Amino acid sequence: NLSPRLKIVASLVPQGSRIADIGSDHAYLAINLIKNKIANHAIAGEVAPGPLSNSKEEIEKNGVVDQIEARLGDGLAVIQDTDTVDVICIAGMGGQLIRKILNDGKTKLNGVKKLILQPNVGELELREWLISNNFKITHEDIVAEDHHLYEIIMAEPGQMTLSEKEQMFGPILMKSHNEVYTRKWQRELNRLRKIEVNLNAHPSHGQAKLDQVTKQISDIEEMFSHVS
Ligand code: SAM
């Protein structure tokens, strides 16, 4: 059984896909997609030998060795042209690492129809990368799991322009404005307000830092004021 965030990632994969799950760890996502006959073929990529052997063990235990290949390598380097991968999933890492993996593996993105990404943090940096590398966001979601609130971003080749606010809050999440989204930004607002109080009490930390936090607070307050 998949965790709530991986369940959402899995639900976005089109039937009949050939997927690569990068940073697959135990390969639960790939195994689920193959067993449910969503994906026809999967590559489970891992940079670390420990997680790779977890993957191999699970793949054998689940009897899907013919459909899933566990490969050791850094990011998209595990993908070959002959794999004809059409969906790449990268989940459970920071947005900056996901961005680096995509950027280092740019040449492997030709022919890929969908990126399904689940950054733990750093969503803004990831959206920035998508825009400047000709991907458009077609779906976003947010889910609560063990006190964490995780965003899921799906993108396809295409053009997109996003305002600064859309990059921060997510162009689709911002509009849907669901309960988990509200909780995320309320939590962030509370965190920033505490930092602001602290910075005001300790001017030695510098005006620049304070200005930055104050700006973030007013961005979130403004976003909330448009929807309530
Ligand atoms: N994707 C799974 C999930 O969402 O539950 C596992 C997430 S786990 C926290 C992150 C995994 O990414 C680790 O197993 C780590 O070894 C792997 N990883 C980190 N950097 C990587 C890279 N550059 N290429 C491939 N795998 C990487």
Residues whose N, C-alpha, C, O or C-beta is under 5 A from the ligand:
A	BS01	SAM	I22 G23 S24 D25 G45 E46 V47 A48 P51 G73 D74 G75 A91 G92
